[in-house]
Amino acid sequence: MSLVITNSTYAGEFAGKYIAAALLSGDTLANNEITILPNVRYKSVLQKASTDDIVKDATCDFKTNEGTLTLTEKVLLAEEFQVNLEICKKELHQSWQALEMGFSAFADAPASFSDFVLAHVSAKVADRIEKNIWSGANATSGQFDGLAVLLAADADLPAGQEIAAVGGGILPANVIAQMGLVVDAIPTAVYGKEDLRLYVSSNVARAYTRALGGFAAAGDNSGYDSKGTNQVLGGLFFDGVQVVVSKGMADNTMIAAEKSNLFFGTGLLSDQNEVRVIDMGDTDGSQNIRVIMRFTAGVQYAQVTDIVLYA
């Protein structure tokens, strides 16, 4: 069976749905675990307001200087990235045939092989973006500074809210104590907020689950619902704070923050967006397909004094 590729070019907002599929399908963004700003063309200024004690005893007069409103600003820069990929048709042909004939775990087959190729590439991009969000480093090509890097470099992060990781790494034997250090450092005004999250790396989540299993096995009912190691990762809590497993985090990393204080920005409507699928057979007679993507992405937080970093 011959395989026909329709050359496809999408630009600007018409490329947006393909860019969204590539960028927003990683766990953090797909589950809305941080705030998504979809229309950042280059940069976005994030403002957060805070006040001191503005409630005073009543008088007949209007008194000035009875309270202050402070606006803090952070700038989210959406950096430009590209994908230039060449794939041989036969590398994906077998998977496409299985999908088209219904022998696949996917319920809905893409309408064309071009869409199938884009879905394949989008999954790879989503994985890279997931890592970038938490542990990316701008010095490396294809990466923007992730939240852990930005926080570690921020001189305004209170010293008591930047915790050095334990030597030897997090293990079931010490994970409760280490997670406790993070929660204890959460500012009083932030603890108890509905959208407060404790974002943890995969090895921390595994150690915590194992520790919960140890409690249940000991018969003291300390384990979550006494389920032992049979925990549902999506339902983990620690000291009343929801735990989010962040697969893009480097090992032995935790961040406590409100998800409304963490931002991912991209320009889904930007004129700079571009998605192309090109069949090179028409040009050089080869069996290769070229995929081109251009997009912008970046992360930032608004109020650093409301965040705890463990790294």
C-alpha positions, 0 to 999 in steps of 0.5 A, a space after each residue: 500500500 502506498 503512503 500519500 502525504 499531503 504537504 501541510 502548512 499552518 501559520 499564525 493562529 491557524 497553527 495554534 491548535 497544533 502548537 497547543 497539542 504540542 505544548 499543553 498535553 504534558 501532565 502539568 499543563 493538561 491537568 491545569 496545575 499551573 496557570 496558563 497564559 495562552 496569548 503571550 506574544 513576547 512578554 507578559 508583566 505579572 502583577 500581584 497586590 499586597 496590603 499591610 493591616 488596613 483595618 483601623 478603629 473608626 473615626 469621623 475623619 479620613 486618615 491618610 497613611 493608614 495602610 499601603 497597597 504594594 504592587 510587585 511585578 515579574 516579567 514572563 518572557 516567552 522565548 522562541 523555539 523550533 523543531 526541525 525533524 526529518 522522519 523516514 516514512 517506514 519508521 511510522 508506517 506500521 504504527 499508522 497502519 495499525 491505528 487506521 485498521 483499529 489495532 491500536 489503543 487509540 480510539 480515534 485515528 487521525 484523519 491523515 498520516 500528516 496528522 499522525 506525524 504531527 501527533 507523534 512529534 507533539 508528544 515529544 515536544 510536550 515531554 520536553 516542555 514538561 521538563 522545561 517548566 520545572 528544571 529547564 536551563 536557558 543555557 541549554 538549546 531548546 530549553 527555557 529557565 524552569 521554575 526551580 532555576 528561576 527561584 534558586 536565582 531570585 535574591 528575594 526568595 526568603 532564606 527560610 523558604 529556600 531549603 537545601 536538599 538532604 545529603 544522600 537524597 530523599 528516601 522512605 526513611 526521611 521523606 516525611 521529615 523533609 516534606 515537613 520542612 517544606 510545609 513548615 516553611 509555607 507562609 501562614 497567609 498562604 497555608 490553607 489556600 484552596 489552590 496551594 500545592 506541594 509539587 514534588 519530583 517523581 522520586 519524592 512521590 515514590 518515597 512518600 508512597 512507600 513511607 505511607 505503606 510502612 505506616 499502614 503495615 505497622 498497624 498504626 493507621 497512619 497511612 493514607 486510608 490505611 491503604 499501604 502502598 496501594 495509593 492513588 498518586 492523584 490523591 496524595 496529601 501531606 499535612 492538608 496540602 495536595 501533593 502533585 507529582 511533577 515528572 519534569 522536576 529533577 530528583 530531590 526537588 519540591 516546590 510549595 506554591 499556589 498554582 495561581 502564582 505559577 504561570 506558563 506563557 505561550 503565544 497560541 495566536 502569534 503570527 510567529 507560530 508555524 507548523 509544516 509537514 513536507 513530503 520530501 519525495 516530491 523534492 529529492 525522491 526520498 522516503 523522508 518527511 520533514 516536520 517544522 514547528 515554531 512556537 514560543 514558551 516560558 514560565 514565571 511566578 508573580 510573588 516569590 515570597 509566597 513560595 518555598 523551594 526545596 532543592 
